[in-house]
Amino acid sequence: MIELANMEIIALYLHLKNHHENLDERLEKVSGRIEKLLWENLSIADFEDLENLYQKNVDVFIEKG
């Protein structure tokens, strides 16, 4: 198994989201699992602004506490 840092999880999710039309079934499941994790751990505002926050290098997991 591998461990991913918070910002790596967000980067992977954003990449998968931006290429959703090309994902196979396994990658769709990965994207869905990451999305569930994000919804469980982020505010709605942070989730909706995730790409902008990522570009600003804001670790939204830490921000929430």
N, C-alpha and C positions, 0 to 999 in steps of 0.2 A: 504494500500500500504506500501511497504518497500522502504527504501533508502539504496543504497549500496555505499560504499566508492570506490574510483577509483581502488584500488588494489583488492577489492572484485569482481568488475566487470571483471577485467582481469583474476582473479583466476577462476571464473565461466566460462568465455569463454574458457580458456585453458582446463578446465576439460571437458566441452561439446565437444570441438574439438577433444580431445584425446579419446573420447568415442562415436564418431559420428555414428559408426555402430550400436549402441544400442539405439539410440534416437528415441522416438516416434515423431509423427507429431508436437505436442506442443513444445517439447524441440528443435526440428529442427528450429521451428519459433523463439524461444528465442535465439538460437545460431545465427541465421541469423540477428536478430535485434541488438544483441551485436556486431556482426562483422561489420554491417553497421555503428554503432556508432563509433567503433574503426577506421574504414577507414576514417570517416569524421573528426576525431580529432587527428590522429597520422600521422607522416610522413611514407612514404613507408618503409624506413629503420627500423623505430621503430616497425611497424607492422610485418615486416618479421622477426625481432629478438625478438618478444614479449616474448616468453618463456624464453629465456636467460635473458632478462631484468627483467622479473618477479622474476626469481631465484636470481638475484642480488638485489632485492627489490628496483628497480628503478621505481618510479611513472612517467610513460611516459606522463601522462596528465599534470602533473606539469612541467615537463621538456619542453614541448612545449610552455607553458605559456598561 
